[in-house]
Amino acid sequence: MSLKDKCAIVGVGMTKLAKKNPEKSTMGFALEGCKKAIEDAGLTKDDVDGLLFAHPSQQGERHGFSGRVADLLGITSNFNATVDCGGATPIVLVQMAAMAINAGVCHTVVCCYGWQNNPVDVPPSLPPNFEFTLTYGEIAATPFLAQVTRRHMNDFGTTSKQLGMVAVTCRKNACLNPNAQSYGKPITLEDHQKSRWISEPLRALDCCPWTDSGGAVVVTSAERAKNLKKRPVYISGWGQAHGAPLLRPWRNPKISDWQTWTRASDTAFKMAGVTRKDIDVAQLYDAFTIVFLIQLESSGFCKIGESGPFVEAGKIELDGELPCNTAGGLLSEGHTMGMGHIVESVRQLRAECGERQVKNAEIALATGFGGVVNEYPPTFSCSALILRR
């Protein structure tokens, strides 16, 4: 049985985004995001019977987090889980909510996220096999993606300025979004080129900022959605894929071998019954500029190796062929683990985005990306979500 358009997102909420906000904990951000989303849907806590939470990767407040969020909100839930697929998680939560609703387990689910970068609770030890990568500087995503960037440059002629065009476009959009962390802070391509190296060839403006924030969306059945406060945004297609063939040298991978993203997006497009040309607005996971470029290719919007020229030609601008990351993305709106991409997709389809509104937006794509590249075995988690008004 196809689940296309059987469920809808009926409420969204996002807290203030800031590099550092010690006034709230991870829990505090999660609660505020949930309350805003429930209010946006015109519902009360008593209308909700499910809650899913994206586990914060800083490891704070580990066990039973989703249950505590529900309890503090006063929600009596029939369906609860704390989920960890890294930056792919928010979209995975929406998928899980739709499946649970269609299975009759619950009828209205809040999918939420919260993040505070200065947790009291920290991991007690190094990750597995970290001692083998630490020596070589492979301590996080940035050094790994710096290698991916260099290889992309070598194989396809991708330039730092093309990476910079991604950053500049996202920042331009963020300056039209009053809630963005970088609101009122425009940058130029020259600013990008002068920003310091983080892990060459990635510069500071190729990397997303730390962000304290929370956000949530409310998912319910299409039937229930008809009578609620806001225009429903239907969940037409989704996909997820896991594994990292790119990181397994015995499989003789190429830099273009991002099968997980291709599988996730192909599944979503097939379920939704639409093509790449039908997408009016895209929110592509952009923790780093190179990650954005690779998604353009692996999601089928341009050929392998042609993402640099695609961006350089202005095709991702608000008035371009494929308007992307219209709220500023992780690079400039703030690192919301991808929850912001879902929220912005919904707002675009409701035509609520003011100056950054894409004209006549009817179908949106949001993607997510998570994983651990400096532990063994390395893995990726990729997710894709297609929404329509």
C-alpha positions in Angstrom: 0.0 0.0 0.0 1.4 3.4 -1.0 1.7 5.9 1.8 1.9 8.9 -0.6 -0.1 11.9 0.7 -1.6 9.8 3.5 -0.1 12.1 6.1 0.6 15.8 6.3 2.7 18.3 8.3 0.2 20.7 10.0 2.4 22.7 12.3 6.0 23.9 12.5 8.0 25.7 15.2 11.6 27.0 15.6 13.2 28.7 18.5 15.6 31.7 18.3 18.9 30.6 16.7 22.1 31.7 18.3 25.8 30.6 18.5 25.5 30.6 22.3 22.4 30.8 24.4 23.1 29.5 27.9 19.6 30.5 29.1 18.2 27.2 27.9 19.2 23.6 28.0 18.8 21.0 25.3 15.5 20.0 27.0 14.5 23.7 27.2 15.0 24.2 23.4 13.1 21.0 22.6 10.1 22.0 24.7 10.0 25.5 23.2 10.1 24.1 19.7 7.3 21.6 20.4 5.1 24.2 21.9 5.5 26.5 19.0 4.7 23.7 16.5 1.6 22.6 18.4 0.4 26.2 18.6 1.1 26.7 14.9 -1.1 23.7 14.1 -3.9 25.2 16.2 -3.8 22.2 18.5 -3.2 21.6 22.2 -1.1 19.0 24.0 -4.2 16.9 24.5 -4.5 16.5 20.7 -1.1 14.8 20.5 -0.5 11.1 21.2 3.1 10.6 19.9 6.5 12.2 20.2 9.8 11.5 18.4 13.0 13.2 19.4 16.3 13.6 17.4 19.0 12.5 19.8 21.5 15.3 20.3 25.0 14.1 19.3 26.7 15.8 22.2 25.3 12.9 24.2 23.6 15.0 26.9 20.6 13.6 28.8 21.0 10.2 27.1 18.3 7.8 28.2 14.5 8.2 27.7 14.8 11.7 26.3 11.6 11.5 24.2 9.6 10.2 27.2 10.8 13.1 29.4 9.9 15.7 26.6 6.4 14.2 26.4 6.0 14.1 30.2 7.1 17.7 30.6 4.7 18.8 27.9 1.9 16.9 29.5 1.4 14.6 26.5 0.0 11.1 27.1 1.8 9.3 24.3 1.1 6.0 22.6 4.2 6.2 20.4 7.6 7.5 21.7 11.2 7.1 20.6 14.6 8.9 20.7 16.3 8.4 17.3 19.9 8.8 16.2 20.9 8.9 12.5 22.9 12.1 12.9 21.8 14.9 10.5 19.5 12.5 8.7 17.4 12.1 11.8 14.7 14.9 11.5 13.5 13.5 8.1 13.7 10.0 9.5 11.4 11.1 12.4 8.8 12.4 9.9 9.0 9.1 8.0 8.5 7.1 11.3 5.6 9.3 12.3 3.8 8.8 9.0 4.3 5.0 9.2 3.0 4.9 12.8 -0.1 7.0 12.0 -0.9 4.8 9.1 -0.4 1.7 11.2 -3.0 3.0 13.6 -0.6 3.2 16.5 -1.3 7.0 17.0 -2.9 9.9 15.2 -0.8 13.0 15.8 2.9 13.0 16.3 5.4 15.8 17.2 8.8 15.3 15.7 11.3 17.5 17.6 14.9 18.5 18.2 16.9 20.5 20.7 20.6 21.4 21.0 22.7 23.1 23.6 26.4 23.2 22.8 27.6 23.4 26.4 26.0 20.3 28.1 26.8 19.4 31.7 26.8 15.7 30.7 29.7 14.8 28.3 30.9 11.5 26.9 33.1 9.7 29.5 35.6 8.2 26.9 36.8 8.5 23.3 34.7 6.8 20.6 35.7 3.3 19.4 39.1 3.0 17.6 39.6 6.8 17.8 43.2 6.3 18.7 43.9 5.0 15.2 42.5 8.1 13.5 43.5 10.8 16.0 47.2 10.5 15.2 46.5 11.5 11.6 44.3 14.4 12.4 41.1 12.6 11.4 39.3 13.9 14.5 35.9 15.0 13.0 33.9 15.5 9.9 35.9 18.5 8.7 39.3 16.8 8.0 37.5 14.0 6.2 35.5 16.3 4.1 38.6 18.4 3.3 40.0 15.2 1.7 36.7 14.7 -0.2 36.9 18.4 -1.4 40.5 18.1 -2.6 39.7 14.9 -4.5 36.6 16.6 -6.1 38.8 19.5 -7.1 41.4 17.2 -8.6 38.9 15.0 -10.5 36.5 17.6 -11.7 38.2 21.0 -11.6 36.0 22.3 -8.8 37.3 25.5 -7.3 37.2 27.2 -4.0 35.2 30.1 -5.5 32.5 27.6 -6.6 32.3 26.4 -3.0 32.2 30.0 -2.0 29.2 30.6 -4.2 27.2 28.1 -2.1 28.2 30.0 1.1 27.3 33.4 -0.4 23.9 32.2 -1.7 23.0 30.7 1.7 24.1 33.9 3.5 22.1 36.1 1.0 19.0 34.1 1.8 19.7 34.2 5.6 19.7 38.0 5.4 16.0 37.7 4.3 15.2 35.5 7.3 15.0 37.5 10.6 15.4 34.3 12.7 18.6 33.3 11.0 21.8 33.2 13.1 23.5 35.3 10.4 20.7 37.7 9.8 22.1 41.1 9.0 25.6 39.8 8.3 26.0 39.6 4.5 29.2 38.2 2.9 30.8 38.4 -0.5 32.8 35.9 -2.4 35.9 37.9 -1.4 35.0 37.5 2.2 34.8 33.7 1.6 38.2 33.7 0.0 39.8 35.6 2.8 38.3 33.5 5.6 40.8 31.4 7.5 41.6 27.8 6.7 39.9 25.2 9.0 41.2 22.1 7.2 42.6 23.1 3.8 40.9 23.4 1.3 37.9 24.1 3.5 37.7 27.6 4.9 35.7 28.9 7.9 32.9 30.1 5.6 32.7 26.6 4.1 31.6 25.2 7.5 28.3 25.7 9.3 28.3 27.5 12.7 27.6 26.1 16.2 24.0 26.8 17.0 21.9 26.5 20.2 18.3 26.0 19.1 15.2 23.8 19.0 12.5 23.0 16.5 9.6 20.7 15.8 6.9 19.7 13.3 3.5 18.1 13.8 2.5 15.2 11.6 -1.1 13.8 11.4 -3.3 12.0 8.9 -4.4 13.7 5.7 -8.0 13.3 6.9 -7.4 15.1 10.2 -5.3 17.7 8.5 -8.2 19.0 6.4 -9.9 20.7 9.4 -6.9 22.3 11.1 -5.7 25.9 11.3 -3.1 25.9 8.6 -3.0 24.6 5.0 -1.7 21.0 5.2 1.6 20.2 3.6 1.3 16.6 2.3 4.1 14.0 2.8 4.4 12.6 -0.8 7.6 10.7 -0.7 10.5 9.7 1.4 13.6 7.6 1.4 16.6 6.7 3.6 19.7 4.7 3.0 22.7 3.8 5.2 26.3 2.6 4.7 29.5 4.1 3.4 30.9 2.4 0.4 32.9 5.5 -0.3 35.0 4.8 2.8 35.8 1.2 2.1 38.9 1.1 -0.1 38.6 -2.6 -0.9 35.5 -1.7 -3.0 37.7 0.6 -5.1 35.4 3.7 -4.7 35.5 6.9 -6.7 34.8 10.3 -5.2 31.5 10.3 -7.0 30.4 7.1 -5.2 27.8 8.5 -2.9 25.3 5.6 -3.4 23.6 6.2 -0.1 22.3 9.7 -1.2 21.3 8.4 -4.6 19.4 5.5 -3.1 17.6 7.7 -0.6 16.5 10.3 -3.2 15.6 7.7 -5.8 13.3 6.0 -3.3 11.6 9.4 -2.4 11.1 10.4 -6.0 9.6 7.0 -6.9 7.2 7.1 -4.0 6.1 10.7 -4.8 5.7 10.0 -8.5 7.6 13.2 -9.5 10.8 14.0 -11.3 13.7 16.3 -10.4 12.3 18.9 -12.8 9.1 19.0 -10.7 11.0 20.3 -7.6 10.2 24.0 -7.1 12.4 24.5 -4.0 15.1 22.4 -2.4 16.6 22.4 1.1 19.9 20.4 0.7 21.8 19.4 3.8 24.7 21.8 3.9 26.9 21.4 7.0 29.8 22.0 4.6 29.8 23.6 1.1 31.2 20.4 -0.4 28.4 18.3 1.1 25.9 20.6 -0.7 27.7 20.2 -4.1 27.8 16.4 -3.8 24.1 16.3 -3.1 23.3 18.3 -6.2 25.1 15.5 -8.1 24.0 12.4 -6.2 20.4 13.6 -6.0 20.3 13.9 -9.8 20.0 17.7 -10.3 23.2 17.8 -12.4 25.8 15.3 -13.7 28.6 14.0 -11.6 31.4 16.7 -11.4 29.2 19.5 -12.7 27.9 20.9 -9.4 30.5 23.6 -9.3 29.5 25.2 -12.7 25.8 24.6 -11.8 26.2 26.8 -8.7 28.5 29.3 -10.4 25.7 29.9 -13.1 23.3 31.1 -10.3 21.0 28.1 -10.6 20.5 27.8 -6.9 19.5 31.4 -6.3 16.0 32.4 -5.3 15.2 33.2 -8.9 17.2 30.4 -10.3 16.4 27.0 -11.8 16.5 25.3 -8.4 16.1 27.7 -5.5 18.0 26.1 -2.6 18.3 26.6 1.2 16.0 29.6 1.1 16.2 30.3 4.9 20.0 30.2 4.8 20.6 26.5 5.4 22.9 25.1 8.1 25.6 27.4 6.7 23.8 30.6 7.6 20.4 30.0 9.2 22.1 27.8 11.8 22.9 24.2 12.5 19.5 22.7 13.4 20.5 19.1 12.4 18.3 19.5 9.4 15.0 20.3 11.2 15.2 23.8 9.8 15.2 22.4 6.3 11.8 20.7 7.0 10.4 23.8 8.6 11.5 26.0 5.8 10.0 23.6 3.2 6.7 23.7 4.9 6.7 27.5 5.1 7.6 27.8 1.5 4.7 25.6 0.4 2.4 27.7 2.6 3.8 30.9 1.0 4.8 32.3 4.4 8.4 33.4 3.6 8.0 37.0 2.7 11.0 38.4 0.7 12.6 35.0 0.3 9.4 33.3 -1.0 9.8 31.2 -4.1 6.9 32.1 -6.5 4.3 29.4 -6.9 6.2 26.8 -4.9 4.2 23.6 -5.0 6.7 20.7 -4.4 9.7 20.8 -2.1 12.6 18.5 -1.4 14.5 18.3 1.9 17.5 16.1 2.5 19.5 15.0 5.6 23.0 13.6 6.2 24.6 12.0 9.2 27.3 9.5 10.0 30.6 8.9 11.6 33.7 8.8 9.4 36.5 8.6 12.0 35.3 5.5 13.8 35.2 1.9 12.7 33.2 0.9 10.8 32.6 4.3 9.1 29.0 4.9 8.1 26.7 7.4 6.5 22.9 7.9 7.0 21.1 9.8 4.2 17.4 10.8 4.1 15.1 12.6 1.6 11.6 14.0 2.0 9.3 15.3 -0.7 6.5 17.6 0.4 3.6 19.2 -1.6 0.9 21.7 -0.9 
